[in-house]
């Protein structure tokens, strides 16, 4: 199997990593049992009249994420085919994975923005006793995983520069090759930072609801949207680490390169692998810990009894 086919398949698999959480919760994804588990895990009553509204919002999220995500993968494959045709095989991993990341991130963001955008325009606007922030819609471990994803992207770029500097025989293209890799890493890092800002914007949007329970579900879905954006940061960080270090590893596998220094290339490859594993562990460990909290927004309702709202439709 050629390296090109391998990277195309890797891109399709990595697409299903944490950044894909935006498409897991909606019925449009064909995962009805997963949707039921998601709803049950929110810790809130869900009467029939409110259930359809919640499912409709989740459907908006999942459809956009799926369509844009696989669209990005297809665009990445097309660009990789073009790069392969013109002989630029060393940038195939970079193009394939980054296009996949861009497509999925765009889809997740579009879906999340649609889902939060004023779903109840006729309901009265809610004035809460105190302003809420994005921190109340996610767990602290979610935030740590997202911030560490940005750091991991930077570390991967530095490691790639080290591999380039020590490689005994560099591929054609000169410094344009590492420049393209670092530029891609910088673009991903900037995109991750913008996503963090988007999480703040999502949390600050006005809320409308007819009852406390409806507002609590809006909080839960808003929490899912904020965490979905953070998941995009996490997934993009995993992809960036893989593609940057994977691309640098391709500089070492050519026989003529290894012939110049077998031990050196082996050490460089091992070092790149270890850096990648450490980066993934640093991201995934806090991310998994954050997922133990199913609905962080329940903290906003710690001193409220929502059972009366579920039975009698008490107004906010």
Secondary structure, DSSP 8 states (H G I E B T S, - for coil): --HHHHHHHHHHHHTTSGGGHHHHSSGGGT-HHHHHHHHHTT-S---HHHHHHHHHHHHHHHHHHHHHHHHHHHHHHHHHHHHHHTT-GGGHHHHHHHHHHHHHHHHHHHHHHHHHS-S-TTS-B---SS---GGGGS-HHHHHHHHHHHHHHHHHHHHHHHHHHH-SS--TTTHHHHHHHHHHHHHHHHHHHHHHHHHHHHHHS--B-SSHHHHHHHHHHHHHHHHHHHHHHHHHHHHHHHHHHHHHHHTT-SHHHHHH-HHHHHHHHHHHHHHHHHHHHHHHHHHHHHTT-S-GGGGGGTT---HHHHHH----
